Amino acid sequence: MELKILRFLRGYVRIRITGDSYDRFLNLCAFHKIMLWDLCPAGESYEANLSKEDFRKLREITRKSHVRIRIISRYGLPFFVYRNRKRKVYLAGIAAAALFMFWLSSHIWLITVEGNVSQTDDVMFEYLSGIGIRHGMLKKNVDCRALAADIRNYFADFTWVAARLEGTRLVISVKEGISGEEEKDKAAGETKEEENGRSGTDQGEEGENPGEDRFFCLAAAQAGTVESIYVRKGLPQVQAGARVEAGDILVSGALPVCDDSGFVKSWQYVSPDADIVIRGTMNYQDRIPFHVRQKEYTGKEKKALLICAGNLKFGIGSISSSYESSDLVRDIRQAKLFKNFYLPLYAELLTVKEYIYRDEILTKKQAEDRAGKNFRQFLINLQQKGVQLFENDVRIEWYENFCVVSGELVVGEEAVRRVSILRGSQEELHTDEYG
């Protein structure tokens, strides 16, 4: 696509080649680095495309190869402008459209967040808006490296953050090391860090440098057994199979620099990055009542279309209704020209669907099926969060008006979080290895 656009901007011609020495002509073009494309036979001749600049170099080549060249057609912006040089208003409109497209390409019209589970999109966008990152801002005002560092410092459960610009889109990718279910283990981790003279909350102002007197480490967010550990940056403090408690340091951001005799003469500090799976347990419980109220849609619905162009909005149709109970469904689509060239133009389809409540008494088989469906959906959610299931000990118990599904799951997840540690305490972390 980019090559076609470049050829259109520079202009190119399609030529017909006649003569007896086609091979010599093609060899001379290759020797002089003249590019021909879409070469094909046309009766007793050949036709091909070449750029406007290369066409000017063919005079000497045609003389040496004894062929004749004739232009069949001309393509591209230079020829278009020349043909329409007297239509000034037309050319002015094209120029204005080109400037408008350039203005659009210099702004951010879509912000997407990938990999976030514990922090919803609304929370992320609220934080981004608070630091001045919003739709419609200039791309040159976004420092992706600093933005990733700010997000990583603000959200303690993000162990890795990357921000990049793709066309008119800002993409923020995150990787979480602790899920919402393990928030209660943070307190235990904080207590253990305080006992060791460390702090896991003050993470400084910079992503790679939390402060002149601190450095980053990866710590366990919950107790368990290290199932696997793969370190890309940093120094591992545990091995696979080791038992860890909440707050234990798993990967240190302090790398020892040793002299020839093996003594540590200085320390190099990096931002640690690792994939660590900790094996632990998780409780599951689900209560299924036999008497339920089901939603049943009547089939009646109303639709409306809302068009948004920047701050301008106008609607087609109305969704005001007299339905006693209804659901509102939103389907938002954003216009784009290319894969990553999004525009500040939105179409939102609003649909109001009427429903009524229907009381139902579940049979034992229906309740069991519903419990199984809920449990399968729970496992799918765990898988989407990157949690691995090792063992399943879930059972169902029956009561008069409900049943309860409960049990314990043995799972493996990246239950780690970033903490900052005072410099000078790195010797304590490496005592076992370096004495």
C-alpha positions as CSV (number, residue, x, y, z in Angstrom):
1,M,0.0,0.0,0.0
2,E,2.8,2.4,0.9
3,L,4.6,1.7,-2.3
4,K,1.5,2.4,-4.4
5,I,0.9,5.7,-2.6
6,L,4.6,6.7,-3.2
7,R,4.4,5.8,-6.9
8,F,1.2,7.8,-7.2
9,L,2.8,10.9,-5.6
10,R,5.9,10.7,-7.8
11,G,4.0,9.8,-11.0
12,Y,4.7,7.0,-13.4
13,V,4.0,6.1,-17.0
14,R,3.1,2.9,-18.9
15,I,5.3,2.3,-22.0
16,R,5.2,0.0,-25.0
17,I,8.5,-1.5,-26.1
18,T,8.9,-2.7,-29.7
19,G,12.0,-4.0,-31.4
20,D,14.2,-7.2,-31.6
21,S,16.4,-6.9,-28.6
22,Y,14.1,-7.0,-25.6
23,D,16.5,-9.0,-23.5
24,R,19.3,-6.5,-24.1
25,F,17.0,-3.6,-23.1
26,L,15.9,-5.4,-19.9
27,N,19.6,-6.1,-19.0
28,L,20.6,-2.5,-19.5
29,C,17.6,-1.4,-17.3
30,A,18.7,-3.7,-14.6
31,F,22.4,-2.6,-14.9
32,H,21.3,1.1,-14.5
33,K,18.9,0.2,-11.7
34,I,15.8,1.2,-13.6
35,M,12.8,-0.5,-12.1
36,L,10.1,-1.9,-14.3
37,W,6.9,-3.5,-13.0
38,D,3.8,-5.1,-14.5
39,L,5.8,-6.2,-17.5
40,C,3.7,-8.3,-19.9
41,P,3.6,-9.1,-23.6
42,A,1.2,-7.1,-25.8
43,G,1.1,-8.8,-29.3
44,E,4.6,-8.5,-30.8
45,S,5.5,-5.9,-28.2
46,Y,5.9,-5.6,-24.4
47,E,4.3,-3.2,-22.0
48,A,5.6,-2.1,-18.6
49,N,5.4,0.7,-15.9
50,L,8.2,2.8,-14.7
51,S,8.6,6.0,-12.8
52,K,8.7,9.5,-14.4
53,E,12.3,10.0,-13.3
54,D,13.5,6.6,-14.7
55,F,11.7,7.3,-18.0
56,R,14.1,10.2,-18.6
57,K,17.1,7.8,-18.5
58,L,15.9,5.6,-21.3
59,R,17.2,7.6,-24.3
60,E,20.7,6.1,-24.3
61,I,19.4,2.6,-23.4
62,T,17.0,2.5,-26.3
63,R,19.7,3.6,-28.6
64,K,22.0,0.9,-27.6
65,S,19.4,-1.9,-27.5
66,H,17.7,-0.8,-30.8
67,V,14.2,-0.7,-29.4
68,R,11.5,2.0,-29.6
69,I,9.6,3.3,-26.7
70,R,6.1,4.8,-26.8
71,I,4.1,6.2,-23.8
72,I,0.7,4.6,-23.6
73,S,-0.7,6.4,-20.5
74,R,0.4,8.6,-17.6
75,Y,-0.6,8.1,-14.0
76,G,0.0,9.9,-10.7
77,L,-0.3,13.2,-9.0
78,P,2.1,15.3,-11.2
79,F,0.2,14.4,-14.4
80,F,-3.2,14.9,-12.7
81,V,-2.2,18.4,-11.5
82,Y,-0.9,19.2,-15.0
83,R,-4.1,18.1,-16.7
84,N,-6.2,20.1,-14.3
85,R,-3.9,23.2,-14.0
86,K,-6.7,25.5,-15.2
87,R,-9.2,24.2,-12.6
88,K,-7.9,26.3,-9.7
89,V,-10.9,25.8,-7.4
90,Y,-10.7,22.0,-8.0
91,L,-7.0,21.9,-7.2
92,A,-7.5,24.2,-4.2
93,G,-10.1,21.7,-2.9
94,I,-7.7,18.8,-3.3
95,A,-4.9,20.8,-1.5
96,A,-7.3,21.6,1.3
97,A,-8.3,18.0,1.6
98,A,-4.7,16.9,1.7
99,L,-3.9,19.5,4.5
100,F,-7.0,18.3,6.4
101,M,-5.8,14.7,6.1
102,F,-2.4,15.7,7.4
103,W,-4.0,17.5,10.3
104,L,-6.0,14.4,11.1
105,S,-2.9,12.2,11.0
106,S,-1.1,14.3,13.5
107,H,-3.7,13.6,16.3
108,I,-4.8,10.7,18.3
109,W,-8.4,9.6,17.7
110,L,-8.4,6.2,19.4
111,I,-6.9,5.0,22.6
112,T,-7.0,1.2,23.3
113,V,-5.8,-0.7,26.4
114,E,-4.8,-4.3,26.1
115,G,-4.2,-6.9,28.8
116,N,-5.9,-5.2,31.7
117,V,-8.1,-7.4,33.9
118,S,-8.3,-6.1,37.4
119,Q,-8.3,-2.4,36.2
120,T,-11.3,-1.8,34.0
121,D,-11.1,0.4,30.9
122,D,-13.1,3.1,32.6
123,V,-10.5,3.3,35.4
124,M,-7.7,3.4,32.9
125,F,-9.3,6.1,30.8
126,E,-10.0,8.2,33.9
127,Y,-6.4,8.0,34.9
128,L,-5.2,8.8,31.4
129,S,-7.5,11.8,31.3
130,G,-6.1,13.0,34.6
131,I,-2.6,13.1,33.2
132,G,-3.6,14.8,30.0
133,I,-3.8,11.8,27.7
134,R,-7.1,12.1,25.8
135,H,-8.7,11.7,22.3
136,G,-7.8,14.5,19.9
137,M,-4.4,15.4,21.4
138,L,-1.4,15.9,19.2
139,K,0.8,12.8,18.8
140,K,4.0,14.8,19.3
141,N,2.8,15.6,22.8
142,V,2.8,11.9,23.8
143,D,6.1,10.5,25.3
144,C,5.4,6.8,25.1
145,R,8.3,5.8,27.3
146,A,7.3,8.3,30.0
147,L,3.6,7.3,29.8
148,A,4.4,3.6,30.2
149,A,6.6,4.5,33.3
150,D,3.8,6.6,34.8
151,I,1.2,3.9,34.4
152,R,3.5,1.3,35.8
153,N,4.3,3.4,38.8
154,Y,0.6,4.3,39.5
155,F,-0.8,0.8,39.1
156,A,1.2,-1.5,41.4
157,D,-0.3,-4.7,40.0
158,F,1.1,-4.0,36.5
159,T,4.4,-5.7,36.1
160,W,5.0,-4.6,32.5
161,V,3.6,-1.7,30.5
162,A,4.3,-0.6,26.9
163,A,2.8,2.3,25.0
164,R,3.1,2.8,21.2
165,L,1.6,5.0,18.4
166,E,0.1,3.2,15.4
167,G,-1.2,5.7,12.9
168,T,-3.8,7.8,14.8
169,R,-4.1,5.2,17.5
170,L,-2.4,5.0,20.9
171,V,-2.0,1.4,22.1
172,I,-1.3,0.7,25.7
173,S,-0.4,-2.9,26.5
174,V,-0.1,-4.1,30.1
175,K,0.7,-7.3,31.9
176,E,-0.7,-7.9,35.3
177,G,1.0,-9.9,38.0
178,I,-1.7,-9.9,40.7
179,S,-5.4,-10.2,40.1
180,G,-8.2,-8.7,42.1
181,E,-8.7,-11.9,44.2
182,E,-5.2,-11.5,45.7
183,E,-5.6,-7.9,46.9
184,K,-6.0,-9.2,50.4
185,D,-2.5,-10.7,50.2
186,K,-1.0,-7.2,49.6
187,A,-1.3,-6.5,53.3
188,A,0.7,-9.6,54.2
189,G,3.3,-8.6,51.6
190,E,3.6,-5.1,53.0
191,T,4.1,-6.5,56.6
192,K,6.8,-8.8,55.5
193,E,8.6,-6.0,53.6
194,E,8.4,-3.8,56.6
195,E,10.1,-6.5,58.6
196,N,12.9,-6.6,56.1
197,G,13.2,-2.8,56.0
198,R,11.7,-2.5,52.6
199,S,8.8,-0.5,51.1
200,G,6.6,-1.7,48.2
201,T,4.6,1.5,47.8
202,D,7.0,4.3,47.1
203,Q,8.0,3.6,43.5
204,G,9.5,6.9,42.5
205,E,8.9,9.2,39.6
206,E,10.5,7.3,36.7
207,G,9.8,3.8,35.3
208,E,13.4,2.8,34.9
209,N,14.7,4.8,37.9
210,P,12.4,4.9,41.0
211,G,14.7,7.3,42.7
212,E,18.3,7.9,43.4
213,D,18.1,5.8,46.6
214,R,15.8,3.0,45.4
215,F,15.6,0.2,42.8
216,F,12.9,-2.1,41.5
217,C,12.3,-5.8,42.3
218,L,9.6,-8.4,41.6
219,A,8.0,-9.8,44.8
220,A,5.5,-12.6,45.3
221,A,1.9,-11.3,45.8
222,Q,0.7,-14.5,47.5
223,A,2.1,-17.6,49.1
224,G,2.7,-20.7,47.0
225,T,5.2,-22.7,45.0
226,V,7.1,-21.4,42.1
227,E,5.9,-23.5,39.1
228,S,8.2,-21.8,36.5
229,I,10.4,-18.8,36.2
230,Y,11.8,-17.1,33.1
231,V,13.8,-13.9,33.6
232,R,14.5,-11.5,30.8
233,K,16.0,-8.7,32.9
234,G,17.2,-8.9,36.5
235,L,18.7,-11.5,38.8
236,P,16.5,-14.4,39.9
237,Q,16.4,-15.1,43.7
238,V,14.4,-18.3,43.6
239,Q,14.2,-21.4,41.4
240,A,11.3,-23.5,40.1
241,G,9.9,-25.6,42.9
242,A,10.8,-23.2,45.7
243,R,8.2,-22.4,48.4
244,V,7.6,-18.6,48.7
245,E,5.5,-16.4,51.0
246,A,3.8,-13.1,50.1
247,G,6.3,-10.4,49.9
248,D,9.3,-12.6,49.1
249,I,11.7,-11.1,46.5
250,L,11.6,-13.3,43.3
251,V,13.7,-11.2,40.9
252,S,16.1,-8.4,41.9
253,G,16.8,-5.3,39.8
254,A,20.3,-5.0,41.3
255,L,22.9,-6.8,39.3
256,P,26.3,-7.3,40.9
257,V,29.4,-6.2,39.0
258,C,32.4,-8.4,40.1
259,D,36.1,-8.0,39.7
260,D,38.5,-10.8,38.5
261,S,38.6,-12.3,42.0
262,G,34.9,-12.6,42.2
263,F,34.2,-9.8,44.7
264,V,31.4,-7.4,44.1
265,K,32.8,-4.0,43.4
266,S,29.6,-2.2,42.3
267,W,26.0,-2.6,41.4
268,Q,24.0,-2.1,38.2
269,Y,20.3,-1.3,38.5
270,V,17.7,-2.4,35.9
271,S,13.9,-2.6,35.7
272,P,13.2,-6.4,36.2
273,D,11.1,-8.2,33.7
274,A,10.2,-11.9,34.1
275,D,7.4,-14.5,33.6
276,I,6.8,-16.2,36.9
277,V,4.0,-18.7,37.6
278,I,3.2,-19.4,41.3
279,R,1.2,-22.5,42.2
280,G,-1.4,-21.9,44.9
281,T,-5.0,-22.6,45.9
282,M,-8.2,-20.8,45.1
283,N,-11.6,-21.3,46.7
284,Y,-14.7,-21.5,44.5
285,Q,-18.4,-21.2,45.6
286,D,-21.6,-20.7,43.7
287,R,-25.2,-20.8,45.0
288,I,-28.0,-21.8,42.6
289,P,-31.6,-21.2,43.9
290,F,-34.4,-23.4,42.6
291,H,-36.8,-20.4,42.3
292,V,-35.6,-18.0,39.7
293,R,-36.9,-15.0,37.7
294,Q,-36.0,-15.2,34.0
295,K,-35.8,-12.4,31.5
296,E,-37.9,-13.1,28.4
297,Y,-37.7,-10.7,25.5
298,T,-41.0,-9.9,23.8
299,G,-39.4,-9.1,20.4
300,K,-40.5,-5.4,20.6
301,E,-37.7,-3.0,20.2
302,K,-36.9,0.6,19.1
303,K,-33.7,1.8,17.4
304,A,-32.0,5.1,16.9
305,L,-28.8,6.2,15.2
306,L,-26.4,8.7,16.7
307,I,-23.7,10.3,14.5
308,C,-20.8,12.0,16.2
309,A,-18.3,14.1,14.3
310,G,-15.9,15.5,16.9
311,N,-18.0,17.5,19.4
312,L,-21.0,17.7,16.9
313,K,-23.8,15.2,17.5
314,F,-27.1,14.5,15.7
315,G,-29.5,11.6,15.8
316,I,-31.8,9.8,13.5
317,G,-34.9,8.2,15.1
318,S,-36.0,8.0,18.8
319,I,-35.7,5.4,21.5
320,S,-38.1,6.9,23.9
321,S,-40.7,4.2,24.8
322,S,-43.3,3.2,27.3
323,Y,-41.8,-0.2,27.9
324,E,-42.1,-1.2,31.6
325,S,-38.9,-3.2,31.5
326,S,-36.2,-2.9,28.8
327,D,-32.6,-3.2,28.1
328,L,-30.5,-0.6,26.2
329,V,-27.9,-2.0,23.8
330,R,-25.2,0.2,22.3
331,D,-23.1,-0.6,19.2
332,I,-20.4,2.0,18.5
333,R,-18.4,2.0,15.3
334,Q,-15.5,4.3,14.5
335,A,-14.7,5.3,11.0
336,K,-11.2,4.6,9.6
337,L,-9.4,4.9,6.3
338,F,-6.7,2.4,6.7
339,K,-5.8,-0.2,9.3
340,N,-4.6,2.3,11.9
341,F,-5.9,5.6,10.4
342,Y,-8.9,6.2,12.7
343,L,-11.0,9.3,12.2
344,P,-13.0,11.4,14.8
345,L,-16.3,10.1,13.3
346,Y,-18.5,7.7,15.2
347,A,-21.8,6.0,14.5
348,E,-23.7,4.6,17.6
349,L,-26.7,2.4,17.1
350,L,-29.0,2.4,20.2
351,T,-31.5,-0.4,20.6
352,V,-34.1,-0.6,23.3
353,K,-35.5,-4.2,23.8
354,E,-38.6,-4.9,25.9
355,Y,-38.6,-7.9,28.2
356,I,-40.9,-9.4,30.9
357,Y,-40.0,-11.4,34.0
358,R,-41.1,-15.1,34.1
359,D,-40.9,-17.1,37.3
360,E,-39.5,-20.6,37.0
361,I,-38.8,-23.5,39.3
362,L,-35.7,-25.4,38.2
363,T,-35.5,-29.1,38.3
364,K,-32.5,-30.9,39.8
365,K,-31.1,-31.5,36.3
366,Q,-31.6,-27.9,35.3
367,A,-29.9,-26.6,38.4
368,E,-27.0,-29.0,37.9
369,D,-26.7,-27.8,34.2
370,R,-26.7,-24.1,35.3
371,A,-24.1,-24.8,38.0
372,G,-21.9,-26.5,35.4
373,K,-22.3,-23.7,33.0
374,N,-21.4,-21.1,35.7
375,F,-18.3,-23.2,36.6
376,R,-17.2,-23.5,33.0
377,Q,-17.5,-19.7,32.5
378,F,-15.5,-19.2,35.7
379,L,-12.7,-21.4,34.2
380,I,-12.9,-19.5,30.9
381,N,-12.5,-16.2,32.8
382,L,-9.5,-17.6,34.7
383,Q,-7.9,-18.7,31.4
384,Q,-8.4,-15.2,29.9
385,K,-6.5,-13.8,32.9
386,G,-3.6,-16.2,32.2
387,V,-4.4,-18.5,35.2
388,Q,-3.6,-22.2,34.7
389,L,-5.7,-24.9,36.3
390,F,-3.8,-27.9,37.8
391,E,-6.3,-29.6,40.1
392,N,-10.1,-29.4,40.6
393,D,-11.8,-30.5,43.8
394,V,-15.3,-28.9,43.4
395,R,-18.4,-30.7,44.6
396,I,-22.2,-29.9,44.6
397,E,-24.4,-30.1,47.8
398,W,-28.2,-30.2,47.6
399,Y,-30.5,-28.4,50.0
400,E,-34.3,-27.8,50.1
401,N,-34.5,-24.6,48.0
402,F,-31.0,-24.3,46.5
403,C,-27.7,-26.1,45.8
404,V,-24.2,-25.0,46.5
405,V,-21.2,-25.7,44.4
406,S,-17.9,-25.2,46.3
407,G,-14.4,-26.5,46.5
408,E,-10.7,-25.8,46.1
409,L,-8.8,-25.2,42.9
410,V,-5.0,-25.6,42.5
411,V,-4.0,-23.0,40.0
412,G,-0.9,-21.3,38.7
413,E,-0.7,-17.6,37.9
414,E,1.7,-14.7,37.6
415,A,1.0,-13.5,41.2
416,V,3.9,-11.0,41.3
417,R,4.1,-7.3,41.8
418,R,6.7,-4.6,41.5
419,V,8.2,-3.1,44.7
420,S,10.9,-0.6,45.2
421,I,13.7,-1.2,47.7
422,L,16.3,1.1,49.3
423,R,19.7,0.9,47.8
424,G,22.3,-0.5,50.1
425,S,20.0,-3.4,51.1
426,Q,20.8,-5.3,47.9
427,E,23.5,-7.1,49.8
428,E,20.9,-8.7,52.0
429,L,19.1,-10.1,48.9
430,H,22.3,-11.6,47.5
431,T,23.8,-12.9,50.7
432,D,23.2,-16.5,50.0
433,E,24.8,-16.4,46.6
434,Y,27.6,-13.9,47.0
435,G,28.3,-14.1,50.8
